Amino acid sequence: IALRHARYFTGLAATAERELVGGQEFVWFKRLGQDDDNLRAALQWAFGNPADDYLLRIQLGLRLVGCLAYYWDATSQLDAGRRWLRLAWERVNKRTLPLEEARLASGLGTLAWRTGHYAEARDWHQRAVRLYQQAEDGRGIAFSLNNLAVQFDSLGDWDQSRRLLQESIRVAEAEGEPGMLALALASLGNQYVSFGNYDEAGPLLEQAVELLRARGSLRLLGYGLTALLEYQLAIGRVDLGWATVDELEITASRGEERALLAAAWVSRARMLRSDGRSAEALEACAAAVRLYRDTPLDAYQLEILEPFAVALVDVGRADAGLLLVAVCDNHRLIGQETRPPAYQAEIDTSLAKARSLLPVADFAAIQAQAEMLTIQRVWVYALLLADDPDAPLPSTEFSHAAASKEPTFIKFGSISLD
């Protein structure tokens, strides 16, 4: 009975793996969520005590974990995902197919990136590329090249990232994989925007969004629309930007997925800010922050902090905005060790405004205070600001207590990031 149970839910997970990047993704997210206990039972049986059918159990377990890696990432089950992926990797053996091994390496790389381990993520995705090549899986090759490009982007090696994205595009086109092609086009276009290469960025992003509209994946379409909006803002096409925000908000409401809804709020904030509507921009950023109340700290929500900080400076809360930016710098919350030039310019402009609004002594004191605050404490403060933009800075005693009682590394759930 246990074997039939495990086989059934492994088959279900294998079907879901492809459906989770298609038009019915949220139906499948819900389906897997409803079967969470069954999936966990199948995993526990597969990796349980050795028995006569031990190798069969392990092979089923490896396949099941590999198929669930994207689900764990998309639903922010980072603790459980890393635990099962690490356990599965320890069970890889000579009977393990390269494709199954590749899925595990890819999942380990993605969750390492989500939790701030960029060099580790790079190494896992490099291994995933080699394994997908060994398996001759074109879709996997294109996907893992895109993932590897993200790691080099996070480490500030944009030239290597660009080369990998171009190779991902080539492979996806050759394999007839429109979803993977769109993902790579959007990533490359987004990078071009960051470096001011607008003539090259526009066609790539427009092609990516058209492919994603046809593909039907709301999560991937949200990513493409967000990248397209950055391009439209950069070239001053506010009229097009508002149309993109409208589409993004409709897409987010259809999916009802937290990260997508947050992206829609932050995008609206950027448009409002471009119109000089600072108070409304701040409220839009605050709405994105409030979506994550009472949830474990996660890399995606931390990316909201810098747009929120910029909005706070715009309405005169230079002290609060400066504190958030300084903590982002100290802990690398934006997912990158260095920022792309265009993004850095926006932050520099906001910092210069904050400096002009604050006495020199206060500016220095706030930067020093940021050194004392852990990320958990700063997120709590961001939630306070989302409810009350006039909330005072954390007291010096609060900062010292945080520094003495909590470690200074990022912690997501029970995973510590040193």
C-alpha positions as a printed Julia matrix, in Angstrom:
418×3 Matrix{Float64}:
  0.0    0.0     0.0
  2.8    2.42    0.91
  4.56   1.7    -2.39
  1.4    2.36   -4.41
  0.82   5.53   -2.39
  4.35   6.79   -3.07
  4.15   5.94   -6.77
  0.84   7.78   -7.13
  2.06  10.98   -5.49
  5.37  10.87   -7.33
  3.39  10.74  -10.57
  1.21  13.6    -9.34
  4.3   15.69   -8.54
  5.81  14.92  -11.94
  2.65  16.18  -13.67
  2.55  19.23  -11.43
  6.17  20.12  -12.19
  5.27  21.18  -15.73
  1.83  22.52  -14.89
  3.31  24.91  -12.31
  4.78  27.01  -15.13
  1.62  26.89  -17.26
 -1.77  28.5   -17.35
 -3.23  26.3   -14.58
 -0.36  26.86  -12.14
 -2.45  28.11   -9.24
 -4.84  25.17   -9.57
 -1.82  22.92   -9.16
 -0.34  24.95   -6.32
 -3.63  24.47   -4.5
 -3.74  20.77   -5.38
 -0.26  20.13   -4.02
 -1.05  22.19   -0.94
 -4.12  20.08   -0.26
 -1.99  16.93   -0.56
  0.84  18.25    1.59
  0.36  15.51    4.21
  0.31  12.8     1.56
  3.45  14.16   -0.1
  5.24  14.31    3.25
  4.16  10.74    4.06
  5.49   9.54    0.7
  8.81  11.28    1.33
  9.08   9.87    4.85
  8.4    6.36    3.55
 10.89   6.74    0.7
 13.72   7.92    2.96
 12.73   5.78    5.95
 14.51   2.8     7.45
 16.31   0.46    5.02
 14.25  -2.47    3.82
 14.29  -5.05    1.07
 12.98  -2.46   -1.38
 15.4    0.23   -0.16
 16.79   1.11   -3.6
 13.28   1.34   -5.06
 12.26   3.62   -2.2
 15.28   5.86   -2.76
 14.71   6.16   -6.51
 11.09   7.15   -5.93
 12.17   9.59   -3.23
 14.8   11.22   -5.43
 12.31  11.7    -8.24
  9.63  13.05   -5.89
 12.0   15.58   -4.28
 13.29  16.77   -7.67
  9.74  17.31   -8.93
  8.75  19.26   -5.82
 11.76  21.63   -5.82
 10.02  24.36   -7.84
  6.87  24.04   -5.71
  8.86  24.57   -2.51
 10.6   27.59   -4.02
  7.41  29.16   -5.35
  5.55  28.66   -2.08
  8.52  29.8     0.08
  8.81  26.47    1.9
 12.53  27.08    2.17
 13.21  25.11    5.34
 11.4   21.98    4.21
 12.71  22.27    0.67
 16.36  22.53    1.66
 15.99  19.72    4.19
 14.49  17.25    1.71
 16.82  18.29   -1.12
 19.91  17.84    1.04
 18.67  14.46    2.26
 17.95  13.38   -1.32
 21.37  14.52   -2.53
 23.01  12.35    0.14
 21.13   9.35   -1.34
 22.24   9.89   -4.96
 23.78   6.65   -6.22
 25.05   5.0    -9.38
 21.47   4.1   -10.38
 20.34   7.71  -10.23
 19.56   9.07  -13.68
 21.35  12.31  -14.68
 17.98  14.05  -15.16
 16.9   13.27  -11.6
 20.27  14.36  -10.26
 20.02  17.58  -12.29
 16.66  18.44  -10.75
 18.11  18.05   -7.28
 21.15  20.21   -8.07
 18.91  22.87   -9.63
 16.61  22.91   -6.6
 19.52  23.13   -4.18
 20.93  26.04   -6.18
 17.69  27.96   -6.25
 17.02  27.61   -2.54
 20.64  28.49   -1.75
 20.13  31.73   -3.71
 16.81  32.42   -1.98
 18.55  32.19    1.38
 21.52  34.38    0.47
 24.24  31.8    -0.31
 25.2   33.16   -3.74
 28.5   31.33   -4.27
 26.95  28.04   -3.18
 24.01  28.67   -5.52
 26.4   29.3    -8.4
 28.2   26.01   -7.78
 24.95  24.02   -7.66
 23.63  25.57  -10.86
 26.92  24.94  -12.66
 26.53  21.3   -11.7
 22.9   21.35  -12.85
 23.91  22.66  -16.3
 26.42  19.82  -16.71
 23.89  17.19  -15.58
 21.13  18.47  -17.86
 23.63  18.42  -20.73
 24.52  14.84  -19.83
 20.8   14.0   -19.82
 20.38  15.81  -23.18
 17.4   17.68  -21.75
 17.1   20.91  -23.75
 14.45  22.48  -21.55
 16.52  21.79  -18.46
 19.66  23.15  -20.08
 17.93  26.42  -21.01
 16.38  26.75  -17.54
 19.6   25.99  -15.66
 21.6   28.4   -17.83
 19.11  31.12  -16.9
 19.39  30.18  -13.22
 23.17  30.21  -13.41
 23.06  33.65  -15.01
 21.07  34.9   -12.0
 23.85  33.7    -9.7
 26.56  35.55  -11.61
 24.31  38.6   -11.63
 23.98  38.31   -7.85
 27.77  38.16   -7.57
 28.23  41.21   -9.8
 29.68  39.37  -12.82
 27.28  40.81  -15.38
 29.38  39.94  -18.43
 29.27  36.25  -17.59
 25.59  36.53  -16.71
 24.88  38.09  -20.1
 26.77  35.34  -21.96
 24.82  32.65  -20.13
 21.48  34.31  -20.9
 22.39  34.55  -24.58
 23.24  30.85  -24.56
 19.96  30.08  -22.76
 18.08  31.95  -25.51
 19.93  29.99  -28.21
 19.13  26.64  -26.57
 15.48  27.51  -25.9
 14.97  28.59  -29.51
 16.6   25.41  -30.81
 14.51  23.21  -28.5
 11.22  25.02  -29.2
 10.7   25.96  -25.55
  8.76  29.27  -25.56
  8.46  29.46  -21.77
 12.19  29.11  -21.2
 12.89  31.46  -24.11
 10.64  34.13  -22.61
 12.29  33.79  -19.22
 15.77  34.28  -20.67
 14.64  37.16  -22.91
 13.1   38.96  -19.93
 16.21  38.42  -17.79
 18.53  39.7   -20.5
 16.26  42.65  -21.29
 16.1   43.54  -17.63
 19.89  43.53  -17.44
 20.15  45.77  -20.49
 17.77  48.24  -18.83
 19.99  48.29  -15.74
 22.93  49.32  -17.91
 21.04  51.82  -20.06
 21.06  49.7   -23.25
 17.47  50.61  -24.04
 17.58  49.98  -27.78
 18.48  46.35  -27.11
 16.24  45.96  -24.06
 12.91  47.01  -25.59
 12.51  44.35  -28.31
 13.64  41.59  -25.94
 11.17  42.53  -23.23
  8.26  43.03  -25.62
  8.93  39.63  -27.19
  9.19  38.02  -23.75
  5.85  39.43  -22.59
  4.09  38.33  -25.78
  5.42  34.8   -25.33
  4.39  34.77  -21.67
  0.89  36.0   -22.46
  0.5   33.08  -24.84
  2.1   30.68  -22.38
 -0.41  31.52  -19.67
  1.82  31.37  -16.58
  0.69  34.21  -14.32
  3.84  34.14  -12.17
  6.18  34.31  -15.16
  4.0   36.9   -16.88
  4.21  39.01  -13.72
  8.0   38.84  -13.87
  8.0   39.84  -17.55
  5.6   42.74  -16.99
  7.68  44.03  -14.08
 10.79  44.01  -16.26
  8.9   45.72  -19.11
  7.71  48.45  -16.74
 11.29  49.23  -15.71
 12.14  49.73  -19.38
  9.11  51.95  -20.0
  9.97  54.12  -17.0
 13.6   54.36  -18.11
 12.66  55.71  -21.54
 10.02  58.08  -20.14
  6.97  56.3   -21.54
  4.73  56.83  -18.54
  1.63  56.26  -20.69
  2.79  52.76  -21.56
  3.86  52.22  -17.96
  0.37  52.77  -16.58
 -1.06  50.26  -19.06
  1.56  47.73  -17.95
  0.75  48.33  -14.27
 -2.94  47.79  -15.0
 -2.16  44.47  -16.7
  0.17  43.47  -13.87
 -2.52  44.19  -11.27
 -5.09  42.16  -13.21
 -2.59  39.32  -13.51
 -1.82  39.48   -9.78
 -5.5   39.49   -8.82
 -6.09  36.41  -10.96
 -3.27  34.55   -9.29
 -3.83  35.81   -5.74
 -0.2   34.96   -5.01
  1.6   37.06   -2.42
  4.84  37.72   -4.3
  2.92  38.66   -7.45
  0.59  40.98   -5.54
  3.59  42.61   -3.86
  5.28  43.15   -7.23
  2.11  44.83   -8.5
  2.03  47.2    -5.5
  5.72  48.11   -5.86
  5.26  48.69   -9.6
  2.32  51.0    -8.91
  4.5   52.84   -6.39
  7.18  53.39   -9.03
  4.62  54.85  -11.42
  3.13  57.11   -8.76
  6.61  58.29   -7.82
  7.35  59.12  -11.47
  4.19  61.28  -11.42
  5.36  63.08   -8.29
  2.63  61.5    -6.16
  4.94  60.65   -3.27
  2.33  60.05   -0.56
  0.42  57.59   -2.76
  3.67  55.88   -3.74
  4.5   55.39   -0.08
  1.09  53.87    0.62
  1.51  51.46   -2.31
  4.89  50.3    -0.94
  3.35  50.0     2.52
  0.62  47.78    1.08
  3.31  45.48   -0.33
  5.03  45.31    3.06
  1.76  44.55    4.86
  1.16  41.53    2.63
  3.95  39.78    4.53
  2.7   40.42    8.06
  2.94  37.3    10.25
  4.95  35.34    7.67
  8.5   33.95    8.0
 11.18  36.3     6.72
 11.94  35.6     3.08
 14.31  36.95    0.43
 11.47  38.14   -1.82
  9.85  40.37    0.77
 13.19  41.87    1.74
 13.52  43.22   -1.8
 10.59  45.51   -0.99
 12.65  47.38    1.6
 14.65  49.58   -0.77
 11.66  50.88   -2.79
  9.94  51.49    0.56
 13.01  53.38    1.8
 13.08  55.6    -1.3
  9.36  56.37   -0.85
  9.95  57.3     2.79
 12.7   59.76    1.86
 10.39  61.32   -0.73
  7.8   62.2     1.93
 10.38  63.61    4.33
 11.14  60.53    6.45
 14.81  60.74    5.53
 15.82  59.15    8.83
 13.7   56.03    8.36
 14.56  55.74    4.67
 18.27  56.07    5.37
 18.08  53.4     8.08
 16.44  50.88    5.74
 18.92  51.53    2.91
 21.87  51.29    5.29
 20.68  47.94    6.6
 20.15  46.72    3.03
 23.78  47.66    2.32
 25.04  46.01    5.48
 23.21  42.74    4.9
 22.94  42.65    1.11
 19.17  42.32    1.18
 18.63  43.15   -2.47
 19.9   39.77   -3.62
 23.09  41.24   -5.06
 26.5   42.07   -3.67
 26.6   45.07   -5.99
 23.78  46.94   -7.71
 23.43  47.5   -11.45
 24.37  51.09  -12.38
 20.86  52.4   -13.07
 19.55  51.02   -9.8
 22.57  52.33   -7.9
 21.96  55.79   -9.37
 18.41  55.82   -8.0
 19.62  54.8    -4.54
 22.41  57.4    -4.65
 19.9   60.11   -5.53
 17.71  59.12   -2.6
 20.69  59.02   -0.24
 21.78  62.47   -1.39
 18.29  63.77   -0.66
 18.35  62.14    2.77
 21.73  63.73    3.48
 20.39  67.15    2.54
 17.44  66.75    4.91
 19.42  65.52    7.91
 22.09  67.16   10.05
 25.51  65.58    9.52
 25.55  64.17   13.05
 22.15  62.52   12.59
 23.2   61.04    9.25
 26.27  59.45   10.84
 24.31  58.27   13.89
 21.69  56.52   11.77
 24.33  54.74    9.73
 25.98  53.6    12.95
 22.63  52.45   14.29
 22.09  50.35   11.17
 25.2   48.38   12.1
 23.5   47.41   15.37
 20.22  46.17   13.91
 19.49  42.66   12.74
 17.35  42.06    9.7
 14.52  40.64   11.78
 14.34  43.85   13.83
 14.41  46.05   10.75
 11.58  44.1     9.16
  9.53  44.59   12.33
 10.26  48.3    12.08
  9.23  48.3     8.39
  5.9   46.78    9.39
  5.44  49.55   11.95
  6.19  52.15    9.28
  3.72  50.5     6.9
  0.99  51.15    9.48
  2.34  54.51   10.64
  4.87  56.36    8.44
  5.58  58.68   11.4
  6.77  55.81   13.64
  9.97  56.96   15.39
 13.3   55.26   14.78
 14.08  52.3    17.01
 15.72  53.54   20.19
 19.44  53.14   20.81
 18.6   50.68   23.58
 16.47  48.7    21.14
 19.39  48.56   18.71
 21.93  47.49   21.32
 19.56  44.87   22.68
 19.03  43.51   19.19
 22.76  43.35   18.58
 23.44  41.57   21.88
 20.56  39.09   21.77
 20.36  38.14   18.11
 23.0   37.02   15.61
 23.91  39.4    12.79
 23.29  36.91   10.0
 20.09  36.58    8.02
 17.71  33.98    9.35
 14.78  32.68    7.33
 12.61  30.39    9.43
 15.07  27.98   10.98
 17.76  28.44    8.32
 20.66  30.62    9.34
 22.54  32.54    6.69
 26.07  33.27    7.74
